[in-house]
Amino acid sequence: MLAASASGGSSFLPLLMIVVLFAVMYFLMIRPQQKRRRDAQAMQSTLGPGAEVVTIGGLYGTVIETDAETVTLEAAPGVHVRYARPAVARVISNKNEVTEPETASAPAAETVTSPIQPAKD
């Protein structure tokens, strides 16, 4: 009878370990993925004409027009391509962003001297 009551209390430990495992999986894997998905949907919903974007395939372009499902990009002058909104990976710059002019000057030209000395006659 003693052995039966002792084993009954230890059956709770494996169940607790499974619950803890699921909690850890939720906080380490599921929640961050949900946050990334929300951020991507917010970025895709704010796309507008003039925004410079990169697609998931690596194509850089400027948004020309948008509708509910698609985005039309200008990849080169006169080249327009249409993509699904989820194909936009990230926004590089919006037309409303104020870009600061670069004040850094170009590096000075280097003077190269030859390590070989001319022979003296």
Disulfide bonds with the S-S distance in Angstrom:
none
